[in-house]
Amino acid sequence: MSEILRIIGDGKEIPDAGVPDGLSDKDLVEMYRWLVLLRTFDERAVALQRQGRIGTYALYWGEEATQAGALYACAATDWVFPSYRQNSIGILRGVPAATVLAWWRGFGGVHGFWNPREHRVAPICVPIATHLPHAVGLAWAAKIKHESTASLTWFGDGATSEGDFHEAMNFAAVMKTATVFFCVNNQWAISTPIHKQMATATIAEKGAAYAIPAIRVDGFDPLACWKATKEALERGRAGDGPSLVEAYCYRLKAHGTADDPRLYRDESEAGRWMHLEPVGRMAGFLKRLGIMTAEEEESIRAEAKESIAAAVKEMESIEQPGREILFEHVYASGRPWTFDEGLAELEGVERPPEVKPLGPPTGAGAGEEGKTQ
């Protein structure tokens, strides 16, 4: 299963394959807008971390196609279950960007600081693969209720080495849940290369063990991600069960702001993949087709920068929430008396002083506002 679905060329050696059925010119521009917004958020979040204005942050630079492309295929009623790498996916579903930034500042509470039911976006999951059974459970519940809701969940190649991955795949296959398992295979689980994690040649072929159909796509190609996810979702809603999508790409940046990939890999390898990054690639595709002009491209980028800049200001005006946020979004209605008892006990505990940055930002990438607060 080595064949990879690819639609967008690179403007050089890889030819364009045309626009998939079901996408209008307006859709294509909107998908590009999503890509740019995600990229802008990621770059600004890294700068904020370097300035000591948010905590450690997990980068996704270069993996925007796996997020925007896949999410664009979802219906409004579908649920999505992100890992820490898809940390800003909620902003594409109406979650304020300031709210997501506040989560990285430590002001988001343990449940994500947004209402999952309102946006159908589950809280960001940091433990590896633990959200996969959640996605399956949601789809199973929808099936029991005779709803057409499907679930989409993202995870990395490292997650396939966890037991939760296998349990979720097996349960979904047996119960025929409408779940799309979207694996972003960027070939690195922090410092562990994929060939040290598994003996199979691809992640997609793991689906055969559970009788789950699988497909490999170019993880830098938003249209390939969209097409594979859309077909998988339709299959699930038709009652044919789950699907596995392997988005083959490369982690172009560090694992996170506390990581230095130069310590364990040859960074020239990342350079060989850089020309495939999705934002520039999608822009080139749209301009080659005459769907977007250079002026429109610049306008979209400027709009995204303005939006995220406003979100940063809003984030820094958010006050530290009270302890009662611990109990929000846990039960559908009401809460047991033990929660009230626990909250009353917490009220008697002195709140620690606010933590301030230790000093000025250091290293590359400190950003345009190189001062701490």
C-alpha positions in Angstrom: 0.0 0.0 0.0 2.6 2.5 -1.1 0.5 4.5 -3.5 -0.2 8.0 -2.3 -3.2 10.2 -3.3 -1.9 13.5 -4.5 -4.0 16.3 -6.2 -1.9 19.5 -6.0 1.4 19.6 -7.8 4.4 21.4 -6.6 4.6 23.7 -9.6 7.7 21.8 -10.8 8.1 18.1 -11.0 4.7 17.0 -9.6 1.8 17.9 -12.0 -1.6 19.2 -10.8 -4.5 16.6 -11.0 -7.3 19.1 -11.2 -10.0 20.1 -8.7 -12.0 17.2 -7.1 -15.7 17.1 -7.6 -17.7 18.8 -4.9 -15.5 21.9 -4.5 -16.3 25.3 -6.0 -13.9 28.1 -6.5 -15.3 29.7 -3.4 -14.6 26.5 -1.4 -11.0 26.5 -2.6 -10.4 30.1 -1.6 -12.0 29.4 1.8 -9.9 26.4 2.4 -6.8 28.5 1.6 -8.1 31.1 4.1 -8.2 28.3 6.7 -4.7 27.3 5.9 -3.4 30.8 6.3 -5.3 31.4 9.6 -3.8 28.2 11.1 -0.3 29.1 9.9 -0.6 32.6 11.3 -1.9 31.3 14.6 1.0 28.9 14.9 3.7 31.4 14.1 2.3 33.9 16.5 1.9 31.3 19.3 5.6 30.4 18.9 6.6 34.1 19.2 4.4 34.5 22.3 6.0 31.5 23.9 9.5 32.9 23.2 8.4 36.1 24.8 7.2 34.3 28.0 3.6 35.3 27.3 2.2 31.7 27.0 3.6 28.4 28.2 5.3 25.6 26.2 3.6 25.1 22.8 3.3 22.3 20.3 4.0 23.5 16.8 2.2 22.2 13.7 3.9 24.4 11.0 3.6 22.6 7.7 0.8 20.3 8.8 -2.1 22.7 8.2 -3.3 20.6 5.2 -4.1 17.7 7.4 -6.2 19.9 9.6 -8.0 22.4 7.2 -8.4 19.8 4.4 -9.8 17.1 6.7 -12.1 19.5 8.7 -13.5 21.0 5.5 -14.9 17.6 4.6 -16.9 17.4 7.8 -20.6 18.2 8.2 -21.5 20.7 10.9 -23.0 17.9 12.9 -19.8 15.9 13.0 -17.5 15.9 16.0 -13.8 16.3 15.9 -11.2 15.1 18.5 -7.9 16.8 18.2 -4.5 15.9 19.7 -2.2 18.6 21.0 -0.9 19.1 17.4 -4.3 20.2 16.2 -4.5 22.7 19.1 -6.1 25.5 17.1 -8.6 23.5 15.1 -11.4 25.0 17.1 -10.9 28.5 15.7 -12.2 27.1 12.4 -15.4 26.1 14.2 -16.1 29.3 16.0 -13.9 28.9 19.1 -12.4 32.4 19.7 -8.6 32.3 19.0 -8.1 34.2 22.2 -9.7 31.3 24.1 -7.3 28.9 22.5 -4.3 31.1 23.3 -5.6 31.4 26.9 -5.5 27.6 27.2 -1.8 27.7 26.4 -1.4 30.5 29.0 -2.8 28.2 31.6 -6.1 30.0 31.9 -8.2 27.5 30.0 -9.0 25.0 32.7 -8.8 21.3 32.3 -11.8 21.0 30.0 -10.6 23.3 27.2 -12.3 26.6 28.2 -15.0 26.2 25.5 -18.2 24.4 25.4 -17.5 21.1 23.4 -21.2 20.7 22.6 -21.5 24.1 21.1 -18.6 23.7 18.7 -18.5 19.9 18.4 -14.8 20.2 19.2 -13.5 17.9 22.0 -11.0 19.4 24.4 -7.3 19.3 23.3 -5.9 16.0 24.2 -2.2 15.9 25.3 -1.8 12.3 26.4 -0.9 10.2 23.4 -3.9 8.4 21.8 -6.3 8.5 24.7 -8.8 10.6 22.7 -9.2 7.9 20.1 -11.6 5.8 22.2 -13.5 9.0 22.9 -14.0 9.5 19.2 -15.2 6.0 18.7 -17.6 6.2 21.7 -19.2 9.4 20.3 -19.8 7.8 17.0 -21.1 4.6 18.7 -23.6 6.7 20.8 -24.7 8.5 17.6 -25.3 5.1 15.9 -27.4 3.9 18.9 -29.5 7.1 18.6 -29.9 6.6 14.9 -28.1 9.9 14.2 -26.0 10.6 11.1 -23.2 12.1 13.1 -19.6 11.0 12.4 -16.4 11.6 14.3 -13.0 12.6 13.0 -9.9 12.2 15.2 -6.3 13.1 14.5 -3.2 11.5 15.9 0.5 11.1 15.0 2.5 8.1 14.0 3.8 7.7 17.5 0.2 7.1 18.7 0.0 3.9 16.7 2.4 2.4 19.2 -0.1 3.0 22.0 -2.7 0.5 23.2 -5.5 3.0 22.9 -5.0 3.1 19.1 -5.5 -0.6 18.8 -8.4 -0.7 21.2 -10.2 2.1 19.4 -9.6 0.6 16.0 -10.8 -2.8 17.0 -14.0 -1.5 18.8 -14.8 0.8 15.9 -14.5 -2.0 13.4 -16.6 -4.5 15.4 -19.3 -1.9 16.1 -19.1 -0.3 12.7 -18.9 3.2 14.0 -18.7 6.2 11.7 -15.2 7.1 12.8 -12.4 8.4 10.6 -9.0 7.7 12.1 -6.7 10.4 10.6 -3.0 9.7 11.2 -0.6 12.5 10.5 2.5 10.5 9.8 5.2 13.2 10.1 7.8 10.4 10.6 9.0 11.5 14.0 7.6 10.8 17.5 9.6 13.6 19.1 13.1 12.1 18.6 12.0 8.6 17.6 12.0 7.9 13.8 9.2 5.9 12.5 11.4 2.9 11.4 12.2 2.4 15.1 8.4 2.2 16.0 7.0 -0.3 13.6 8.0 -3.1 11.3 5.2 -2.4 8.7 6.1 -0.4 5.6 3.1 2.0 6.1 0.6 2.9 8.8 -2.2 2.4 6.3 -1.6 -1.3 6.1 -2.3 -1.6 9.8 -6.0 -1.2 9.0 -6.1 -4.7 7.5 -5.7 -6.2 10.9 -9.1 -4.8 11.9 -10.8 -5.1 8.4 -10.7 -1.3 8.2 -10.2 0.2 4.8 -7.3 2.6 4.6 -5.8 5.1 2.2 -2.5 7.0 2.0 -2.5 10.7 1.1 0.0 13.4 0.6 -0.2 15.1 4.0 1.0 18.4 2.5 -1.9 18.4 0.1 -5.1 19.9 1.5 -7.3 18.7 -1.4 -6.0 15.1 -1.1 -6.8 15.3 2.7 -10.2 16.7 1.9 -11.1 14.0 -0.7 -9.9 11.0 1.4 -11.7 12.3 4.5 -14.9 13.1 2.7 -15.1 9.7 1.2 -14.4 8.1 4.6 -17.1 10.1 6.3 -19.6 9.2 3.7 -18.7 5.6 4.1 -19.2 5.8 7.8 -22.6 7.6 7.6 -23.7 4.9 5.2 -23.2 2.3 7.9 -20.1 0.8 6.5 -17.9 1.5 9.5 -14.6 3.3 10.2 -11.8 4.2 7.9 -8.1 4.9 8.4 -6.3 7.8 6.6 -2.6 8.0 6.6 -1.4 11.5 5.8 2.3 11.0 4.8 4.3 14.1 5.4 7.3 15.3 7.4 7.7 17.3 10.6 9.3 20.4 9.2 9.8 22.2 12.6 10.5 21.2 16.2 8.2 18.9 18.1 7.5 21.8 20.5 9.1 25.0 21.8 11.1 23.0 24.3 12.6 20.7 21.6 15.7 21.1 19.5 15.6 18.7 16.6 19.2 19.4 15.7 20.2 17.1 18.5 18.7 14.0 16.9 18.2 14.5 13.2 19.8 16.0 10.1 17.9 19.2 9.5 18.9 19.2 5.9 16.3 16.4 5.5 13.5 18.8 6.5 14.9 21.2 3.9 14.3 18.6 1.2 10.6 18.5 2.1 10.1 22.3 2.6 9.0 23.0 -1.0 5.9 20.8 -0.4 4.6 22.9 2.6 0.8 23.4 2.1 0.3 27.1 2.3 2.6 28.2 -0.5 1.6 25.1 -2.5 -2.1 25.8 -2.3 -1.5 29.4 -3.2 0.4 28.4 -6.3 -2.3 26.0 -7.3 -5.0 28.6 -7.0 -3.0 31.1 -9.0 -2.2 28.6 -11.7 -5.9 28.0 -12.1 -6.8 31.7 -12.1 -8.9 31.3 -9.0 -6.9 33.6 -6.8 -4.8 36.7 -7.7 -1.6 37.7 -5.9 -3.5 40.7 -4.5 -6.2 38.4 -3.1 -3.5 36.2 -1.6 -1.9 39.2 0.2 -5.3 40.4 1.4 -6.1 37.0 3.0 -2.7 36.9 4.7 -3.1 40.5 6.1 -6.6 39.6 7.3 -5.3 36.6 9.2 -2.5 38.6 10.8 -5.0 41.3 11.9 -7.3 38.6 13.3 -4.7 36.9 15.4 -3.2 40.2 16.6 -6.6 41.1 17.9 -6.9 37.7 19.5 -3.5 38.2 21.3 -4.8 41.5 22.8 -8.0 39.8 23.9 -6.1 36.9 25.4 -4.0 39.1 27.5 -7.1 40.9 28.9 -8.6 37.6 30.1 -8.3 37.2 33.9 -7.3 34.0 35.6 -10.6 32.0 36.0 -12.0 30.9 39.3 -11.6 27.4 40.6 -15.2 26.6 39.6 -14.1 26.2 36.0 -12.8 22.8 37.1 -16.4 21.5 37.1 -17.7 23.0 33.9 -18.6 20.8 30.9 -18.3 17.6 32.9 -22.0 16.6 33.3 -24.8 17.2 30.8 -26.9 18.8 33.5 -26.4 19.6 37.1 -23.5 18.1 39.1 -23.2 15.7 42.1 -22.9 17.1 45.6 -19.3 15.9 45.8 -18.4 18.6 43.3 -19.9 21.3 45.5 -18.2 19.8 48.5 -14.8 19.8 46.6 -15.3 23.4 45.5 -16.1 24.5 49.0 -12.9 22.8 50.2 -10.9 24.5 47.4 -12.2 27.9 48.5 -10.3 27.5 51.7 -7.0 27.0 50.0 -4.9 30.1 49.4 -4.3 30.8 45.7 -0.6 30.9 44.7 0.8 34.1 43.4 0.8 34.6 39.6 3.9 33.2 37.9 5.9 35.8 36.0 8.5 35.2 33.3 12.0 34.7 34.6 13.7 37.0 32.1 13.8 38.2 28.5 13.3 35.9 25.6 16.4 34.1 24.3 17.2 32.2 21.1 15.9 32.5 17.6 12.2 33.1 17.0 11.6 35.6 19.8 9.1 37.4 17.5 8.3 40.9 16.7 7.4 42.0 20.2 10.6 40.9 22.0 9.6 42.0 25.5 8.2 40.2 28.5 5.5 41.3 30.7 
